[in-house]
Amino acid sequence: MTYRLSVDGEVCISSGKCVADAPSLLRFDDDEIAELVPGAPQPDDATVLDLARACPSGALLVHDAESGEEIDIF
Amino acid sequence: MSAGDTVDTVVTLTTFADAKDAYRSRDLRQALYDAGEVVMADVLVNPHGTEHRDRRRVENRMFRREVFERYERELFPRVTRETLAPYQRSGGVGRGAHQRHRDRACDRPPAGPVAAHPQRAADAADPLFVQRAVHETVRLNPSSPTGVRRALAPVTLRSGVEIPAGATVVIDLMAVNRDRELFGPAADRFDPDRVPPPGVAPFGLGFAAGMHVCIGQDLAAGVVAGPGTDPHRHLFGLVAGAVMQMFAAGVRRDPDRPPERDAATARPYWGNCPVLLGEGAR
């Protein structure tokens, strides 16, 4: 399965963990909320899971790239 | 069911999955500080909802990786050295005016991790081992042994646990961080070499999770090391750094004065933890 990452900007607390760990994939928007870097290459599944699980607020969500359905990463 | 029926309901969560789920539920409101409402009512620091989130977004800008780099590499080694210096001259900590000094990081008495693993004594000089020992200590003895939430609405956790509206949720971290499902049959054991399952931090939920996650987690505990970690660029956390400096200063338990629990709190803190420093009895 291929995973896709998304950011729930309502939940993000700007911890900056994802931006520090994967600056090529994530950055801060003008309000210091994490967002995906446009045009960034698709990260492998392990990276997606690591980033999402490390997010302290649970703002990084993992989806099935084909169906778009959110995946329970716990 | 009326609100009156559920107001005294307490739901205690003891599994890792339920705890993580609860920490991330928006309908479970922070309640650990409710008893302090008499002094907290009008302060600017509001631990709830969007106000809390917006404040965290500002605060977190001061708790970023580049700040931790500076703390860990420049500021803290010097601060720790200068703090230890007078004690090194007097030969110990925990005497006289400093008798009541509380060291929460010292939930296990000094030299505990190494004393429990005498064959690993040489590893006290290995910062990655020391960091793992710190993480393992936080897992077994988190600073805050419970989390408390109040249900704003009925919540059903993934496991099927039902929390009625108005209920108090107690997250029992002493049990959660010993969940055998994740940490195996020897979950109670202090084992810095244990490998937690993917997605589970070595300190468990010792720093909580979700909106109220400890803002100082990375500052205190550093970045969790992995197979590709370069020790020269790695952040070990300030606690591991302080522990290593203590070992370098010859820290050991004072054989004449055992550590004592803090009698002023129900939490399992050490109130007094005397140690010897220096070359004396080495």
Interface residues (C-beta under 8 A of the other chain):
Chain A: V11 C12 I13 S14 S15 G16 K17 A20 D31 E32 I33 L49 R53 P56 S57 G58 D72 I73 F74
Chain B: A17 K20 D21 R24 R53 R56 R57 N60 R61 F63 R64 R65 R158 P198 G199 A209 G210 M211 V213 Q217 D218
